[in-house]
Amino acid sequence: MKIVSYKEIESKEVEGSSKLKIKWLNTDGSDNFAVRHCEIGSGGFSPYHKHSWEHEIFVLESNGLAINDKKSKPISVGDFISIPSDEIHQLKNISNISLRILCIIPK
């Protein structure tokens, strides 16, 4: 068993984003999934992108928009978002406080 506070993990910026910082929470000790804590500052956004794997997102704090190639939907605390593989997507923060999420992807 490994326990670590996310506060102890270094944040990294993400290319193609604005005001997005990411922390990889389980860089070791997990064979199947990567768990990331992401924080998007007010007015910021993740890259508008797609990839060959699905991922799951849980909103921890604030409000925003989840965008795909067809529409945008509001998201808020407690929402769970499932993004299938190869779907273009983006998250935007539309509030005055940081949008914080957990994102889980396969390794």
KOLBA-560084 format. One record per residue: x, y, z of N, C-alpha, C in turn; residue in one letter. Coordinates in nm, 4 decimals, padded with zeros to 6 digits. Atoms other than C-alpha are relative to their C-alpha. Last residue first. Layout:
N
@n_X->X n_Y->Y n_Z->Z ca_X->X ca_Y->Y ca_Z->Z c_X->X c_Y->Y c_Z->Z code->A
...
***
This chain:
107
@n_X->-00.1442 n_Y->-00.0155 n_Z->00.0218 ca_X->-00.1767 ca_Y->00.2852 ca_Z->-01.8613 c_X->00.0399 c_Y->-00.0663 c_Z->-00.1296 code->K
@n_X->-00.0772 n_Y->00.1242 n_Z->-00.0036 ca_X->-00.5543 ca_Y->00.3246 ca_Z->-01.8760 c_X->00.1474 c_Y->00.0290 c_Z->-00.0213 code->P
@n_X->-00.0235 n_Y->00.0551 n_Z->00.1331 ca_X->-00.6946 ca_Y->00.6675 ca_Z->-01.7890 c_X->00.0729 c_Y->-00.1333 c_Z->00.0120 code->I
@n_X->-00.0554 n_Y->00.1367 n_Z->-00.0037 ca_X->-00.8478 ca_Y->00.8220 ca_Z->-01.4771 c_X->00.0096 c_Y->-00.0511 c_Z->-00.1431 code->I
@n_X->00.0097 n_Y->00.0614 n_Z->00.1314 ca_X->-00.9052 ca_Y->01.1979 ca_Z->-01.4424 c_X->00.0710 c_Y->-00.1354 c_Z->00.0049 code->C
@n_X->-00.0798 n_Y->00.1223 n_Z->00.0055 ca_X->-00.9772 ca_Y->01.3651 ca_Z->-01.1105 c_X->-00.0240 c_Y->-00.0614 c_Z->-00.1361 code->L
@n_X->00.0561 n_Y->00.1289 n_Z->00.0397 ca_X->-01.1007 ca_Y->01.7212 ca_Z->-01.1453 c_X->00.0978 c_Y->-00.1133 c_Z->00.0296 code->I
@n_X->-00.0862 n_Y->00.1115 n_Z->-00.0401 ca_X->-01.0490 ca_Y->02.0726 ca_Z->-01.0112 c_X->-00.0709 c_Y->-00.1311 c_Z->-00.0325 code->R
@n_X->00.0732 n_Y->00.1230 n_Z->00.0273 ca_X->-01.1947 ca_Y->02.3806 ca_Z->-01.1802 c_X->00.0954 c_Y->-00.1144 c_Z->00.0316 code->L
@n_X->-00.0574 n_Y->00.1101 n_Z->00.0774 ca_X->-01.0193 ca_Y->02.6761 ca_Z->-01.0196 c_X->-00.0963 c_Y->-00.1172 c_Z->-00.0126 code->S
@n_X->-00.0932 n_Y->00.0814 n_Z->-00.0787 ca_X->-01.2330 ca_Y->02.9648 ca_Z->-00.8966 c_X->00.0475 c_Y->-00.1172 c_Z->-00.0854 code->I
@n_X->-00.1062 n_Y->-00.0847 n_Z->-00.0537 ca_X->-01.3987 ca_Y->03.2503 ca_Z->-01.0879 c_X->00.0987 c_Y->-00.0760 c_Z->00.0873 code->N
@n_X->00.0245 n_Y->-00.0622 n_Z->-00.1304 ca_X->-01.6094 ca_Y->03.0171 ca_Z->-01.3003 c_X->00.1182 c_Y->00.0854 c_Z->00.0432 code->S
@n_X->00.0807 n_Y->-00.1200 n_Z->00.0214 ca_X->-01.6273 ca_Y->02.9186 ca_Z->-01.6673 c_X->-00.0291 c_Y->00.0734 c_Z->00.1317 code->I
@n_X->00.0433 n_Y->-00.0547 n_Z->-00.1288 ca_X->-01.3461 ca_Y->02.6617 ca_Z->-01.6638 c_X->-00.0751 c_Y->00.1296 c_Z->-00.0263 code->N
@n_X->-00.0237 n_Y->-00.1430 n_Z->-00.0216 ca_X->-01.3240 ca_Y->02.4806 ca_Z->-01.9962 c_X->-00.0527 c_Y->00.0390 c_Z->00.1367 code->K
@n_X->00.0649 n_Y->-00.0543 n_Z->-00.1194 ca_X->-01.2857 ca_Y->02.1082 ca_Z->-02.0657 c_X->00.0365 c_Y->00.1475 c_Z->00.0123 code->L
@n_X->-00.0686 n_Y->-00.1089 n_Z->-00.0693 ca_X->-01.2087 ca_Y->01.9741 ca_Z->-02.4131 c_X->-00.0807 c_Y->00.0356 c_Z->00.1243 code->Q
@n_X->00.0554 n_Y->-00.0549 n_Z->-00.1233 ca_X->-01.3034 ca_Y->01.6789 ca_Z->-02.6301 c_X->00.0885 c_Y->00.1103 c_Z->00.0577 code->H
@n_X->-00.0646 n_Y->-00.1282 n_Z->-00.0241 ca_X->-01.2588 ca_Y->01.4956 ca_Z->-02.9599 c_X->-00.0680 c_Y->00.0664 c_Z->00.1200 code->I
@n_X->00.0947 n_Y->-00.1128 n_Z->00.0003 ca_X->-01.3867 ca_Y->01.1411 ca_Z->-02.9262 c_X->00.0762 c_Y->00.1285 c_Z->00.0298 code->E
@n_X->00.0100 n_Y->-00.0698 n_Z->00.1289 ca_X->-01.1298 ca_Y->00.8791 ca_Z->-03.0322 c_X->-00.1080 c_Y->00.1084 c_Z->-00.0073 code->D
@n_X->-00.1207 n_Y->-00.0147 n_Z->00.0819 ca_X->-01.1763 ca_Y->00.6654 ca_Z->-02.7204 c_X->-00.0358 c_Y->00.0663 c_Z->-00.1331 code->S
@n_X->-00.0440 n_Y->00.1183 n_Z->00.0747 ca_X->-01.4917 ca_Y->00.7295 ca_Z->-02.5229 c_X->00.1282 c_Y->00.0269 c_Z->-00.0784 code->P
@n_X->-00.0345 n_Y->-00.0397 n_Z->00.1366 ca_X->-01.5163 ca_Y->01.0134 ca_Z->-02.2692 c_X->00.0511 c_Y->-00.1228 c_Z->-00.0745 code->I
@n_X->-00.0663 n_Y->00.1121 n_Z->00.0664 ca_X->-01.6987 ca_Y->00.9338 ca_Z->-01.9453 c_X->00.0230 c_Y->00.0390 c_Z->-00.1452 code->S
@n_X->-00.0057 n_Y->-00.0126 n_Z->00.1460 ca_X->-01.7828 ca_Y->01.2345 ca_Z->-01.7289 c_X->00.0761 c_Y->-00.1200 c_Z->-00.0541 code->I
@n_X->-00.0884 n_Y->00.1029 n_Z->00.0532 ca_X->-01.8930 ca_Y->01.2117 ca_Z->-01.3649 c_X->-00.0095 c_Y->00.0057 c_Z->-00.1518 code->F
@n_X->00.0283 n_Y->00.0600 n_Z->00.1307 ca_X->-02.0454 ca_Y->01.5212 ca_Z->-01.2067 c_X->00.1081 c_Y->-00.1003 c_Z->-00.0383 code->D
@n_X->00.0689 n_Y->00.1277 n_Z->-00.0109 ca_X->-02.0050 ca_Y->01.5753 ca_Z->-00.8315 c_X->-00.0316 c_Y->-00.0650 c_Z->-00.1328 code->G
@n_X->-00.0456 n_Y->00.0896 n_Z->-00.1069 ca_X->-01.9157 ca_Y->01.9430 ca_Z->-00.8538 c_X->-00.0869 c_Y->-00.1254 c_Z->00.0061 code->V
@n_X->-00.0160 n_Y->-00.0589 n_Z->-00.1327 ca_X->-02.0242 ca_Y->02.0997 ca_Z->-01.1826 c_X->00.0396 c_Y->-00.1084 c_Z->00.0998 code->S
@n_X->-00.0426 n_Y->00.0976 n_Z->-00.1004 ca_X->-02.0380 ca_Y->02.0428 ca_Z->-01.5580 c_X->00.0178 c_Y->00.0718 c_Z->00.1331 code->I
@n_X->-00.0521 n_Y->-00.0490 n_Z->-00.1281 ca_X->-02.2232 ca_Y->02.2363 ca_Z->-01.8271 c_X->00.0369 c_Y->-00.1159 c_Z->00.0921 code->P
@n_X->00.0930 n_Y->00.0237 n_Z->-00.1095 ca_X->-02.2531 ca_Y->02.0710 ca_Z->-02.1685 c_X->00.0598 c_Y->00.0552 c_Z->00.1277 code->K
@n_X->-00.0620 n_Y->-00.0164 n_Z->-00.1314 ca_X->-02.0924 ca_Y->02.1721 ca_Z->-02.4953 c_X->-00.1085 c_Y->-00.0184 c_Z->00.1049 code->S
@n_X->00.0629 n_Y->-00.0941 n_Z->-00.0922 ca_X->-02.1977 ca_Y->02.0440 ca_Z->-02.8344 c_X->00.0859 c_Y->00.0178 c_Z->00.1242 code->K
@n_X->00.1411 n_Y->-00.0257 n_Z->00.0272 ca_X->-02.1187 ca_Y->01.8333 ca_Z->-03.1416 c_X->-00.0609 c_Y->00.1075 c_Z->00.0892 code->K
@n_X->00.0165 n_Y->-00.0605 n_Z->00.1323 ca_X->-01.7382 ca_Y->01.8108 ca_Z->-03.1664 c_X->-00.1447 c_Y->00.0363 c_Z->-00.0319 code->D
@n_X->-00.0440 n_Y->00.0939 n_Z->00.1029 ca_X->-01.7014 ca_Y->01.7605 ca_Z->-02.7908 c_X->-00.0279 c_Y->00.0644 c_Z->-00.1355 code->N
@n_X->00.0252 n_Y->-00.0293 n_Z->00.1408 ca_X->-01.7067 ca_Y->02.0113 ca_Z->-02.5058 c_X->00.0451 c_Y->-00.1190 c_Z->-00.0849 code->I
@n_X->-00.0593 n_Y->00.1148 n_Z->00.0679 ca_X->-01.7359 ca_Y->01.9675 ca_Z->-02.1304 c_X->-00.0424 c_Y->00.0125 c_Z->-00.1460 code->A
@n_X->00.0652 n_Y->00.0574 n_Z->00.1169 ca_X->-01.8039 ca_Y->02.3096 ca_Z->-01.9786 c_X->00.0794 c_Y->-00.1202 c_Z->-00.0467 code->L
@n_X->-00.0651 n_Y->-00.0142 n_Z->00.1285 ca_X->-01.7171 ca_Y->02.4407 ca_Z->-01.6367 c_X->-00.0868 c_Y->-00.0525 c_Z->-00.1117 code->G
@n_X->00.0904 n_Y->00.0226 n_Z->00.1124 ca_X->-01.8090 ca_Y->02.4739 ca_Z->-01.2750 c_X->00.0755 c_Y->00.0182 c_Z->-00.1303 code->N
@n_X->00.0270 n_Y->-00.1045 n_Z->00.0969 ca_X->-01.6099 ca_Y->02.4569 ca_Z->-00.9508 c_X->-00.0973 c_Y->-00.0442 c_Z->-00.1094 code->S
@n_X->00.0264 n_Y->-00.1377 n_Z->-00.0417 ca_X->-01.4657 ca_Y->02.1706 ca_Z->-00.7434 c_X->-00.0235 c_Y->00.0882 c_Z->-00.1221 code->E
@n_X->-00.0170 n_Y->-00.0215 n_Z->-00.1437 ca_X->-01.4191 ca_Y->01.7932 ca_Z->-00.7452 c_X->-00.0438 c_Y->00.1390 c_Z->00.0455 code->L
@n_X->-00.0174 n_Y->-00.1418 n_Z->-00.0335 ca_X->-01.5467 ca_Y->01.6984 ca_Z->-01.0924 c_X->00.0004 c_Y->00.0170 c_Z->00.1517 code->V
@n_X->00.0895 n_Y->-00.0346 n_Z->-00.1096 ca_X->-01.4918 ca_Y->01.3288 ca_Z->-01.1711 c_X->00.0302 c_Y->00.1434 c_Z->00.0415 code->F
@n_X->-00.0277 n_Y->-00.1243 n_Z->-00.0720 ca_X->-01.3440 ca_Y->01.2309 ca_Z->-01.5074 c_X->-00.1042 c_Y->00.0188 c_Z->00.1096 code->I
@n_X->00.1098 n_Y->-00.0319 n_Z->-00.0897 ca_X->-01.3175 ca_Y->00.8966 ca_Z->-01.6849 c_X->00.0410 c_Y->00.1205 c_Z->00.0837 code->E
@n_X->-00.0337 n_Y->-00.0415 n_Z->-00.1354 ca_X->-01.0990 ca_Y->00.8192 ca_Z->-01.9787 c_X->-00.1230 c_Y->00.0489 c_Z->00.0733 code->H
@n_X->00.1077 n_Y->-00.0671 n_Z->-00.0727 ca_X->-01.1159 ca_Y->00.6273 ca_Z->-02.3018 c_X->00.0561 c_Y->00.0577 c_Z->00.1293 code->E
@n_X->00.0459 n_Y->00.0651 n_Z->-00.1231 ca_X->-00.8079 ca_Y->00.5516 ca_Z->-02.5082 c_X->-00.1159 c_Y->00.0793 c_Z->00.0606 code->W
@n_X->00.0510 n_Y->00.1357 n_Z->00.0244 ca_X->-00.7116 ca_Y->00.6210 ca_Z->-02.8698 c_X->-00.0459 c_Y->-00.0730 c_Z->00.1259 code->S
@n_X->-00.1019 n_Y->00.1038 n_Z->-00.0104 ca_X->-00.6730 ca_Y->00.9961 ca_Z->-02.8364 c_X->-00.0665 c_Y->-00.1364 c_Z->-00.0036 code->H
@n_X->00.0541 n_Y->00.1350 n_Z->-00.0134 ca_X->-00.8640 ca_Y->01.3176 ca_Z->-02.9001 c_X->00.1171 c_Y->-00.0965 c_Z->00.0070 code->K
@n_X->-00.0772 n_Y->00.1126 n_Z->00.0511 ca_X->-00.7908 ca_Y->01.6883 ca_Z->-02.8658 c_X->-00.0794 c_Y->-00.1299 c_Z->00.0057 code->H
@n_X->00.1092 n_Y->00.0571 n_Z->00.0794 ca_X->-00.9071 ca_Y->02.0389 ca_Z->-02.7795 c_X->00.0647 c_Y->-00.1139 c_Z->-00.0775 code->Y
@n_X->-00.0112 n_Y->00.0015 n_Z->00.1457 ca_X->-00.6404 ca_Y->02.1079 ca_Z->-02.5164 c_X->-00.1278 c_Y->-00.0569 c_Z->-00.0640 code->P
@n_X->-00.0873 n_Y->00.1100 n_Z->00.0410 ca_X->-00.7601 ca_Y->02.1787 ca_Z->-02.1618 c_X->00.0145 c_Y->00.0051 c_Z->-00.1521 code->S
@n_X->00.0555 n_Y->00.1142 n_Z->00.0725 ca_X->-00.9063 ca_Y->02.5172 ca_Z->-02.0752 c_X->00.1064 c_Y->-00.1062 c_Z->-00.0235 code->F
@n_X->-00.0917 n_Y->00.0916 n_Z->00.0666 ca_X->-00.8582 ca_Y->02.8286 ca_Z->-01.8659 c_X->-00.0715 c_Y->-00.1164 c_Z->-00.0665 code->G
@n_X->-00.0125 n_Y->-00.0334 n_Z->00.1419 ca_X->-01.1005 ca_Y->03.1116 ca_Z->-01.7863 c_X->00.0898 c_Y->-00.0935 c_Z->-00.0788 code->G
@n_X->00.1129 n_Y->-00.0752 n_Z->00.0534 ca_X->-01.0444 ca_Y->03.0706 ca_Z->-01.4121 c_X->00.0252 c_Y->00.0419 c_Z->-00.1450 code->S
@n_X->00.0283 n_Y->-00.1325 n_Z->-00.0558 ca_X->-00.7631 ca_Y->02.8227 ca_Z->-01.3514 c_X->-00.1165 c_Y->00.0684 c_Z->-00.0692 code->G
@n_X->00.0084 n_Y->-00.0962 n_Z->00.1094 ca_X->-00.7803 ca_Y->02.4577 ca_Z->-01.4548 c_X->-00.0420 c_Y->00.1343 c_Z->00.0603 code->I
@n_X->00.0547 n_Y->-00.1273 n_Z->-00.0459 ca_X->-00.6616 ca_Y->02.2100 ca_Z->-01.1937 c_X->00.0068 c_Y->00.0989 c_Z->-00.1154 code->E
@n_X->-00.0176 n_Y->-00.1140 n_Z->00.0894 ca_X->-00.6043 ca_Y->01.8473 ca_Z->-01.2788 c_X->-00.0672 c_Y->00.1225 c_Z->00.0590 code->C
@n_X->00.0732 n_Y->-00.1122 n_Z->-00.0599 ca_X->-00.5479 ca_Y->01.5541 ca_Z->-01.0443 c_X->00.0304 c_Y->00.1199 c_Z->-00.0887 code->H
@n_X->-00.0560 n_Y->-00.1348 n_Z->00.0068 ca_X->-00.4423 ca_Y->01.2510 ca_Z->-01.2469 c_X->-00.0921 c_Y->00.0987 c_Z->00.0709 code->R
@n_X->00.0945 n_Y->-00.0928 n_Z->-00.0601 ca_X->-00.4932 ca_Y->00.8797 ca_Z->-01.1939 c_X->00.0672 c_Y->00.1371 c_Z->00.0057 code->V
@n_X->-00.0672 n_Y->-00.1210 n_Z->-00.0451 ca_X->-00.3145 ca_Y->00.6344 ca_Z->-01.4221 c_X->-00.1078 c_Y->00.0940 c_Z->00.0523 code->A
@n_X->00.0586 n_Y->-00.1323 n_Z->00.0148 ca_X->-00.4647 ca_Y->00.2878 ca_Z->-01.4481 c_X->00.0947 c_Y->00.1097 c_Z->00.0455 code->F
@n_X->00.1065 n_Y->-00.0138 n_Z->00.0981 ca_X->-00.3602 ca_Y->-00.0727 ca_Z->-01.5065 c_X->-00.0491 c_Y->00.1416 c_Z->-00.0270 code->N
@n_X->-00.0268 n_Y->00.0642 n_Z->00.1280 ca_X->-00.0347 ca_Y->-00.1695 ca_Z->-01.3376 c_X->-00.0986 c_Y->00.0392 c_Z->-00.1089 code->D
@n_X->00.1250 n_Y->00.0345 n_Z->00.0665 ca_X->-00.0372 ca_Y->00.0672 ca_Z->-01.0428 c_X->00.0300 c_Y->-00.0554 c_Z->-00.1379 code->S
@n_X->00.0865 n_Y->00.0817 n_Z->-00.0840 ca_X->00.2482 ca_Y->00.0915 ca_Z->-00.7952 c_X->-00.1329 c_Y->-00.0364 c_Z->-00.0609 code->G
@n_X->-00.0487 n_Y->00.1365 n_Z->-00.0202 ca_X->00.4285 ca_Y->00.3808 ca_Z->-00.9604 c_X->-00.1015 c_Y->-00.0771 c_Z->00.0850 code->D
@n_X->-00.1034 n_Y->00.0264 n_Z->00.0998 ca_X->00.3338 ca_Y->00.7145 ca_Z->-01.1127 c_X->00.0623 c_Y->-00.1380 c_Z->00.0158 code->T
@n_X->-00.0542 n_Y->00.1349 n_Z->-00.0197 ca_X->00.0141 ca_Y->00.7161 ca_Z->-00.9132 c_X->00.1012 c_Y->-00.0342 c_Z->-00.1092 code->N
@n_X->00.0073 n_Y->00.0458 n_Z->-00.1386 ca_X->-00.0979 ca_Y->01.0753 ca_Z->-00.8584 c_X->00.0629 c_Y->-00.1367 c_Z->00.0225 code->L
@n_X->00.0153 n_Y->00.1441 n_Z->00.0185 ca_X->00.0135 ca_Y->01.2328 ca_Z->-01.1866 c_X->00.0091 c_Y->-00.0633 c_Z->00.1385 code->W
@n_X->-00.0829 n_Y->00.0787 n_Z->-00.0911 ca_X->-00.0414 ca_Y->01.6030 ca_Z->-01.1117 c_X->-00.0311 c_Y->-00.1473 c_Z->-00.0262 code->K
@n_X->00.0347 n_Y->00.1410 n_Z->-00.0198 ca_X->-00.1712 ca_Y->01.8337 ca_Z->-01.3835 c_X->00.0995 c_Y->-00.0645 c_Z->00.0954 code->I
@n_X->-00.1102 n_Y->00.0674 n_Z->-00.0683 ca_X->-00.1805 ca_Y->02.2112 ca_Z->-01.4180 c_X->-00.0462 c_Y->-00.1409 c_Z->00.0338 code->K
@n_X->00.0205 n_Y->00.1387 n_Z->-00.0437 ca_X->-00.4044 ca_Y->02.3852 ca_Z->-01.6703 c_X->00.1272 c_Y->-00.0545 c_Z->00.0617 code->L
@n_X->00.0221 n_Y->00.0018 n_Z->-00.1453 ca_X->-00.4054 ca_Y->02.7672 ca_Z->-01.7024 c_X->-00.0301 c_Y->-00.1407 c_Z->00.0541 code->K
@n_X->-00.0166 n_Y->-00.1292 n_Z->-00.0652 ca_X->-00.4383 ca_Y->02.7481 ca_Z->-02.0816 c_X->-00.0369 c_Y->-00.0155 c_Z->00.1468 code->S
@n_X->00.1018 n_Y->-00.0371 n_Z->-00.0988 ca_X->-00.3869 ca_Y->02.4279 ca_Z->-02.2770 c_X->00.0248 c_Y->00.1431 c_Z->00.0473 code->S
@n_X->00.1270 n_Y->-00.0203 n_Z->00.0680 ca_X->-00.2051 ca_Y->02.3274 ca_Z->-02.5953 c_X->-00.1132 c_Y->00.0403 c_Z->00.0920 code->G
@n_X->-00.0098 n_Y->-00.0680 n_Z->00.1283 ca_X->00.0890 ca_Y->02.1821 ca_Z->-02.4024 c_X->-00.1376 c_Y->00.0102 c_Z->-00.0658 code->E
@n_X->00.0374 n_Y->00.0850 n_Z->00.1121 ca_X->00.0038 ca_Y->02.0798 ca_Z->-02.0463 c_X->00.0018 c_Y->00.0822 c_Z->-00.1281 code->V
@n_X->00.0875 n_Y->-00.0660 n_Z->00.0957 ca_X->00.1723 ca_Y->02.2334 ca_Z->-01.7429 c_X->-00.0217 c_Y->-00.0919 c_Z->-00.1196 code->E
@n_X->-00.0612 n_Y->-00.0229 n_Z->00.1307 ca_X->00.3134 ca_Y->02.0113 ca_Z->-01.4714 c_X->-00.1020 c_Y->00.0685 c_Z->-00.0896 code->K
@n_X->00.0919 n_Y->-00.0282 n_Z->00.1112 ca_X->00.2336 ca_Y->02.0082 ca_Z->-01.1010 c_X->00.0791 c_Y->00.0219 c_Z->-00.1279 code->S
@n_X->-00.0271 n_Y->-00.1160 n_Z->00.0844 ca_X->00.4755 ca_Y->01.8457 ca_Z->-00.8543 c_X->-00.1039 c_Y->00.0122 c_Z->-00.1120 code->E
@n_X->-00.0358 n_Y->00.0356 n_Z->00.1372 ca_X->00.3309 ca_Y->01.5988 ca_Z->-00.6058 c_X->00.0135 c_Y->00.1266 c_Z->-00.0837 code->I
@n_X->-00.1437 n_Y->00.0269 n_Z->00.0068 ca_X->00.3375 ca_Y->01.6721 ca_Z->-00.2310 c_X->00.0480 c_Y->-00.0273 c_Z->-00.1426 code->E
@n_X->-00.0704 n_Y->-00.1263 n_Z->-00.0216 ca_X->-00.0066 ca_Y->01.8382 ca_Z->-00.2304 c_X->00.1515 c_Y->-00.0156 c_Z->-00.0112 code->K
@n_X->-00.0152 n_Y->-00.0645 n_Z->00.1301 ca_X->-00.1503 ca_Y->01.5194 ca_Z->-00.3814 c_X->00.0754 c_Y->00.1319 c_Z->00.0117 code->Y
@n_X->00.0877 n_Y->-00.1166 n_Z->00.0146 ca_X->-00.0812 ca_Y->01.3583 ca_Z->-00.0455 c_X->00.0235 c_Y->00.0622 c_Z->-00.1372 code->S
@n_X->-00.0711 n_Y->-00.1251 n_Z->00.0244 ca_X->00.0777 ca_Y->01.0136 ca_Z->-00.0695 c_X->-00.1034 c_Y->00.1123 c_Z->-00.0133 code->V
@n_X->00.0846 n_Y->-00.1167 n_Z->-00.0272 ca_X->-00.0283 ca_Y->00.6714 ca_Z->00.0537 c_X->00.0861 c_Y->00.1242 c_Z->-00.0205 code->I
@n_X->-00.0725 n_Y->-00.1258 n_Z->00.0058 ca_X->00.1185 ca_Y->00.3481 ca_Z->-00.0816 c_X->-00.0995 c_Y->00.1132 c_Z->00.0236 code->K
@n_X->00.0845 n_Y->-00.1176 n_Z->00.0000 ca_X->00.0000 ca_Y->00.0000 ca_Z->00.0000 c_X->00.0886 c_Y->00.1233 c_Z->00.0000 code->M
***
